[in-house]
Amino acid sequence: MVEGTQILRIDFDDPEGSHDENLKRISWDEFFRVFDDRGLEFLYQEYTRDGKISRFNKFVHAGTEREQG
């Protein structure tokens, strides 16, 4: 969660990735409380078009966006 907010973000602990000092680790219980309270869904892409593993993901309000393929 972004410090001082209820903005959810996923940190993949990538050693070469960005290190956002505003991120605060929270419990899964806290994560799902915010997730459920906001009526969110998790939109993700498993693989890119060329077959590589993708980390694309975002939280959307339930029913507003669907995976296209």
N, C-alpha and C positions, 0 to 999 in steps of 0.2 A: 504494500500500500504506500502511496506517496505521503510522506510525513506531513501531518497537519491537515490532511484531507481524507476523503473516503474513495479516492481514485485507485482502482485496482490495476496492478501491473504484474506481469510475470517476469521474474529474473531467472534466466537460464544458467546462471553462474558460469558464463562463458569467460575463460581467462583472457581472451582477446577482445571481449565485448566492452561496451561502455559501462562504466561504474557510476551509477547515479547515486550520489550521496543522499538524495532526498527519499530514497526507498527505505522502508522500514519493514522488517520481517514480521509477519503476523501468523497466528495459528490458522490451521485449516478451518476451525470452527468460526473464527472471526471472518475469514475469507468468504465462507459460504453464507454467513449471516448477511453480509453486505450484498453478495451476489443475489441471494433470494429476496432481500428487502427491495432491491432495485428491479426485480423481474428481468434479470439478464440471461442471455444465452451466450455460449462460447462458440464462436465461428473460427474455424481453422482450416488449414490446407496441409495435408500429410506430405505431398510430394509436389515438386515443381513440374512444369511441363517436360523438362528434360530428365525427369526421374530422380532428381536429388531430393533428399529430405528437406522439407520446408519448415521454417519456424514462424510462418505467417499466422497470426491469430489476432482476434479482437473480441471485445465484449460488445454485444448489441442488445437492445431492448427486445424482449421476446416478440417474435413474429414480424420484425421490421426488415430483416435481411435473411436471405437463404443462400446456401452454397450453390454456385453455378458451375456446371461442368459439362 
